[in-house]
């Protein structure tokens, strides 16, 4: 077998000029695969990281009474349920949240409206919140009741910097306008709608709303991947359903479904479990649609490669008939002839895959390092500081390799079988 591999490599090296067009096509196909997957996966991971911090985790728990906003009635019991889960939880959250459209920040005569004000426990969510893309300052220390995190979008509107004293205002449920002054401890890079959110101590936000200091509006779990996310959500819902006095909604598939369920009548508090996939259903549908379109284009490219390989090898078999006949006359059996050509195509595929990966990853790195998309507001959801953060996990790299090699081998099989059927006497008669 070693001798056959060496012979296949020698034949491939000697006939490399015959493969140059096919090799170039394969390199481009692999590079496109790498670029598309690296871009889509990177955009998805960036979006999920931002959304997880925004929505209190990859899996969020909300409790509703008819006509009211979320409130967790028994946070200590939910905490114990969360601690008992075995779904690979990285961290968990316990938050108070203000959604009113009047939430505003004031500084130096300027103001910035906020989509939401979020009260967190700095120590509890520290492993996650420290992953904010801070451009100045950082995460407040545990117990810091004066600390405030704002985005670059808010900082630019206010002209505020780390250490500045910012005034925060909101209207309570009773219609009272309350204010508090907090110190900017950190500014994180974000200009999408995720950026119109400010983070402060949970008890400070509760006091600002004239609520009991132990009020909890949302709780959540942070997990590593989508598989763990679904598993954690299912486990959490199942455990809640086992509690006789904790009524639940069915697993929520989208924010629209949650809104529809909340229009129904019920008594008491009902709990809803939402995954990031449910929270981001519309956006992930867009990414999935882009992935499908890209997949169709790539499938067409691979089809062209298969046809190209088949035609190229048919010509190569014809041109190398005397060589094949000589090898057959020297004792090369049919099965080994097939193996010889398949090994040659395998070498072609490996060289194309390696060069395609080098080209695709180089383009991704150039795009990440050079191109700034900050001016495209719609794209900032998927970017960090206006730049694409690509990602290509090992399993996807292996998948690209397997697909490319399978396409090459599939295109070569017919010609390899054709070569094995060449009679030595007939081949040697050819001039």
C-alpha positions in Angstrom: 0.0 0.0 0.0 2.9 2.4 0.8 4.3 1.8 -2.7 0.9 2.6 -4.2 0.7 5.8 -2.2 4.2 6.8 -3.4 3.3 6.0 -7.0 0.1 8.1 -6.7 2.0 11.1 -5.3 4.6 10.8 -8.0 2.0 10.7 -10.7 0.1 13.6 -9.2 3.3 15.7 -8.9 4.3 14.9 -12.5 0.9 15.7 -14.0 0.2 18.8 -11.8 -0.1 21.0 -14.9 -3.0 19.0 -16.1 -4.8 19.6 -12.8 -4.1 23.3 -12.5 -7.6 24.6 -13.6 -9.3 22.0 -11.5 -7.1 22.7 -8.5 -7.8 26.4 -8.8 -11.6 25.8 -8.9 -11.3 23.6 -5.8 -9.2 26.2 -4.0 -11.9 28.8 -4.7 -14.7 26.6 -3.6 -13.0 25.7 -0.3 -12.1 29.4 0.2 -15.8 30.4 -0.4 -17.0 27.7 2.1 -14.5 28.9 4.7 -15.4 32.5 4.2 -19.2 32.0 4.3 -19.2 29.7 7.2 -16.6 31.7 9.2 -18.7 34.9 8.6 -22.1 33.4 9.5 -20.8 31.5 12.5 -18.9 34.6 13.7 -21.9 36.9 13.3 -24.1 34.4 15.1 -21.8 34.0 18.0 -21.3 37.7 18.4 -25.1 38.2 18.3 -25.7 35.5 20.8 -23.1 36.9 23.2 -24.6 40.4 23.1 -28.2 39.0 23.4 -27.3 36.8 26.3 -26.1 39.8 28.3 -29.1 41.8 27.2 -31.8 39.1 27.9 -30.4 37.9 31.3 -28.9 34.7 29.8 -29.2 32.1 27.1 -32.2 30.9 29.0 -34.5 33.5 30.7 -37.2 33.0 33.2 -40.0 35.5 33.5 -43.1 35.5 35.7 -46.3 37.2 34.7 -49.6 38.2 36.2 -52.4 39.3 33.9 -51.7 42.8 32.6 -48.5 43.3 34.5 -44.8 43.1 33.7 -42.5 40.2 34.7 -41.9 39.6 38.4 -40.4 36.4 40.0 -42.4 35.8 43.2 -40.2 33.1 44.7 -36.6 33.9 43.6 -35.1 31.8 46.4 -36.9 28.7 45.2 -36.0 29.4 41.6 -32.4 29.8 42.6 -32.4 26.4 44.3 -33.9 24.8 41.1 -31.2 26.5 39.0 -28.5 25.3 41.3 -29.8 21.7 41.0 -29.7 21.6 37.2 -27.0 19.6 35.5 -27.0 21.3 32.1 -23.5 22.8 32.1 -24.4 26.2 33.4 -21.5 28.8 33.3 -23.3 31.4 35.4 -26.8 32.6 36.3 -28.5 36.0 36.8 -31.1 37.6 39.1 -32.2 41.0 37.7 -34.6 43.9 38.1 -35.5 45.6 34.8 -37.2 48.9 33.8 -38.7 48.9 30.3 -40.4 52.3 30.3 -39.8 54.5 27.3 -39.1 57.5 29.6 -35.9 56.0 31.0 -33.2 58.6 30.4 -29.6 59.5 31.2 -28.6 63.2 31.6 -25.2 64.7 31.6 -23.8 68.1 30.7 -27.0 69.4 29.3 -27.5 66.4 27.0 -29.7 63.3 27.4 -29.9 59.8 26.0 -33.1 57.7 26.0 -32.7 54.1 27.0 -34.6 51.1 25.9 -34.2 49.5 29.3 -32.5 50.0 32.6 -31.1 46.7 34.1 -30.3 46.1 37.7 -27.7 43.3 38.2 -25.7 41.7 40.9 -22.1 42.5 39.9 -20.6 39.4 41.6 -23.3 37.0 40.4 -22.9 37.8 36.7 -19.2 38.8 36.7 -18.0 35.8 34.6 -20.3 37.0 31.8 -20.5 40.8 32.1 -16.7 41.1 32.2 -16.9 39.9 28.5 -18.3 43.3 27.5 -16.1 45.0 24.9 -15.0 47.8 27.2 -13.5 50.8 25.5 -12.9 52.5 28.8 -13.1 51.5 32.5 -14.5 48.1 33.4 -17.0 46.1 35.5 -17.9 47.6 38.9 -16.6 45.7 41.9 -19.1 43.6 43.9 -21.2 45.7 46.2 -20.6 48.9 44.2 -24.0 50.6 44.5 -22.8 53.8 42.7 -21.5 52.0 39.6 -23.0 52.4 36.1 -22.3 50.8 32.8 -23.2 52.6 29.6 -22.6 52.0 25.9 -20.6 54.0 23.5 -23.9 55.1 21.9 -25.0 56.7 25.1 -21.6 58.0 26.0 -21.3 59.8 22.6 -24.8 61.3 23.0 -24.0 62.6 26.5 -20.3 63.4 26.0 -19.7 61.4 29.2 -16.5 59.5 30.2 -15.5 57.1 32.9 -15.8 58.7 36.3 -18.5 61.2 35.3 -21.6 61.7 37.4 -24.7 60.8 35.3 -28.3 61.5 36.3 -30.8 58.8 35.7 -34.6 59.4 35.6 -37.6 57.2 35.3 -41.3 57.3 36.1 -42.6 54.8 38.7 -45.9 52.8 38.4 -47.5 55.5 40.5 -46.5 58.2 38.1 -43.7 59.7 40.3 -40.6 60.9 38.6 -37.5 59.6 40.4 -33.8 60.3 39.8 -30.5 59.0 41.0 -26.9 60.0 40.3 -24.4 57.2 39.5 -20.8 57.2 38.4 -19.8 55.8 35.0 -17.5 52.8 35.8 -17.3 51.4 32.3 -18.2 52.1 28.7 -18.8 49.2 26.4 -18.7 49.3 22.6 -22.2 49.0 21.3 -24.3 51.1 18.9 -27.1 48.7 18.0 -30.3 48.6 20.0 -28.5 46.5 22.5 -26.5 49.7 23.2 -29.5 51.6 24.5 -29.3 49.8 27.8 -27.6 50.8 31.1 -26.6 48.5 33.9 -26.5 49.3 37.6 -26.9 47.6 41.0 -30.2 45.7 41.3 -31.2 47.2 44.6 -30.4 50.7 43.4 -32.8 50.3 40.4 -35.5 48.8 42.7 -35.2 51.8 45.1 -35.4 54.1 42.1 -38.7 52.5 41.1 -40.1 52.6 44.7 -40.1 48.8 44.8 -39.0 46.5 47.6 -35.2 46.1 47.4 -35.5 42.3 46.9 -37.7 42.6 43.8 -36.6 40.3 41.0 -38.1 40.7 37.5 -36.1 38.1 35.6 -33.7 35.3 36.2 -31.6 33.5 33.7 -28.9 30.9 32.9 -25.7 31.3 30.8 -24.6 28.2 29.0 -21.8 27.5 26.5 -23.7 26.4 23.3 -27.1 25.8 21.7 -27.3 22.2 22.7 -26.7 23.1 26.4 -29.2 25.9 26.0 -32.1 23.6 24.9 -31.2 21.1 27.5 -31.1 23.7 30.3 -34.4 25.2 29.1 -36.1 21.8 29.1 -34.7 20.9 32.5 -35.7 24.2 34.0 -39.3 24.0 32.7 -39.6 20.4 33.8 -38.5 21.3 37.3 -40.8 24.2 37.5 -43.7 22.0 36.4 -43.0 19.7 39.3 -43.7 22.6 41.8 -47.4 22.4 42.6 -47.7 26.2 43.2 -45.6 27.5 40.4 -47.8 27.6 37.3 -46.0 27.7 33.9 -46.6 28.5 30.2 -45.6 25.9 27.6 -42.1 26.3 26.3 -42.0 29.6 24.5 -40.9 29.5 20.8 -40.9 33.2 20.1 -41.6 36.6 21.6 -44.8 36.8 19.6 -46.0 33.5 21.1 -45.3 34.9 24.6 -47.3 38.1 23.8 -50.3 35.9 22.5 -50.2 33.8 25.7 -50.2 36.8 27.9 -53.4 38.0 26.3 -55.2 35.0 27.8 -56.9 35.2 31.2 -55.5 33.3 34.3 -55.1 33.8 38.0 -51.8 34.3 39.9 -48.3 34.2 38.5 -47.3 32.0 35.5 -43.7 31.5 34.6 -42.3 31.5 31.0 -39.0 30.0 29.9 -37.4 31.6 26.8 -34.3 30.5 25.0 -32.1 32.9 23.0 -33.5 31.2 19.9 -37.0 32.3 20.9 -35.8 35.8 21.8 -34.0 36.2 18.5 -36.3 34.2 16.3 -36.7 36.9 13.6 -33.0 37.7 13.5 -31.9 34.0 13.5 -34.4 33.3 10.7 -32.6 36.0 8.6 -29.3 34.4 9.3 -30.7 30.9 8.5 -32.1 32.3 5.2 -28.7 33.7 4.3 -27.1 30.4 5.2 -29.5 28.5 3.0 -28.8 30.8 0.1 -25.1 30.5 0.6 -25.5 26.7 0.9 -27.3 26.5 -2.4 -24.6 28.5 -4.1 -21.9 26.3 -2.6 -23.8 23.2 -3.6 -23.8 24.5 -7.2 -20.0 25.1 -6.9 -19.5 21.6 -5.6 -21.6 20.2 -8.5 -19.3 22.1 -10.9 -16.3 20.6 -9.2 -17.7 17.1 -9.5 -18.4 17.5 -13.2 -15.0 19.2 -13.7 -13.2 16.3 -11.9 -15.1 13.7 -13.9 -14.3 15.4 -17.3 -10.7 16.1 -16.4 -10.0 12.6 -15.3 -11.7 11.1 -18.3 -9.3 13.1 -20.5 -6.4 12.2 -18.2 -7.2 8.5 -18.5 -7.3 8.8 -22.3 -4.0 10.6 -22.4 -2.3 8.2 -20.0 -3.6 5.0 -21.7 -0.1 3.7 -22.6 1.1 4.4 -19.1 -1.8 2.6 -17.6 -1.4 -0.3 -20.0 2.3 -0.6 -19.0 1.4 -0.7 -15.3 -1.3 -3.3 -16.0 1.2 -5.3 -18.0 3.6 -5.2 -15.1 1.0 -6.7 -12.8 -1.1 -3.8 -11.5 -4.5 -5.3 -10.8 -7.8 -3.7 -11.5 -8.6 -2.9 -7.9 -5.2 -1.3 -7.4 -5.6 0.7 -10.6 -8.8 2.2 -9.2 -7.1 2.8 -5.9 -4.2 4.6 -7.7 -6.5 7.1 -9.4 -8.5 7.6 -6.2 -5.3 8.3 -4.3 -4.2 10.8 -7.0 -7.6 12.6 -6.6 -7.2 12.5 -2.9 -3.9 14.3 -3.1 -5.5 16.8 -5.4 -8.2 17.3 -2.9 -5.9 17.7 0.1 -3.7 20.2 -1.7 -6.8 22.2 -2.8 -8.3 22.1 0.7 -5.1 23.3 2.4 -4.6 26.1 -0.1 -8.4 26.9 0.1 -8.2 27.2 3.8 -5.2 29.4 3.7 -6.9 31.7 1.2 -10.3 31.7 3.0 -8.8 32.4 6.4 -6.6 35.1 5.1 -9.5 36.9 3.5 -11.4 36.6 6.8 -8.5 38.0 8.8 -8.1 40.9 6.3 -11.8 41.7 6.6 -11.7 41.6 10.4 -8.6 43.7 10.6 -9.1 46.2 7.9 -12.8 46.7 7.1 -14.9 48.9 9.4 -18.7 48.5 9.0 -19.6 51.0 11.8 -21.5 53.2 9.3 -24.0 50.4 8.6 -26.2 50.6 11.6 -28.2 47.5 10.7 -24.9 45.4 10.8 -23.8 46.5 14.3 -25.8 43.7 15.9 -23.3 41.3 14.5 -20.1 43.3 15.0 -17.6 44.3 17.7 -16.4 47.9 17.4 -17.7 47.9 13.8 -15.6 44.8 12.8 -16.6 41.3 11.8 -15.4 38.7 14.4 -15.2 35.5 12.4 -15.3 32.0 13.9 -14.7 28.6 12.4 -14.9 25.7 15.0 -12.9 22.6 14.3 -15.9 20.5 13.5 -16.9 22.9 10.7 -13.4 22.9 9.4 -13.4 19.1 9.3 -16.9 19.2 7.6 -15.6 21.4 4.9 -12.6 19.1 4.3 -14.9 16.0 4.2 -17.3 17.7 1.7 -14.5 18.8 -0.6 -12.7 15.4 -0.6 -16.0 13.6 -1.1 -16.8 15.8 -4.2 -13.3 15.1 -5.6 -13.6 11.3 -5.0 -17.1 11.2 -6.4 -16.0 12.9 -9.6 -13.0 10.6 -10.0 -14.7 7.2 -9.4 -16.1 6.7 -13.0 -12.7 7.5 -14.6 -10.9 5.3 -12.1 -13.1 2.4 -12.9 -12.7 3.2 -16.6 -8.9 3.1 -16.2 -9.0 -0.2 -14.5 -10.8 -1.8 -17.4 -8.1 -0.8 -20.0 -6.7 -4.0 -21.5 -2.8 -3.8 -21.5 -2.6 -5.0 -25.1 -5.0 -2.5 -26.5 -3.4 0.3 -24.5 0.1 -0.5 -25.7 -1.0 -0.4 -29.3 -1.9 3.3 -29.0 0.6 5.8 -30.3 
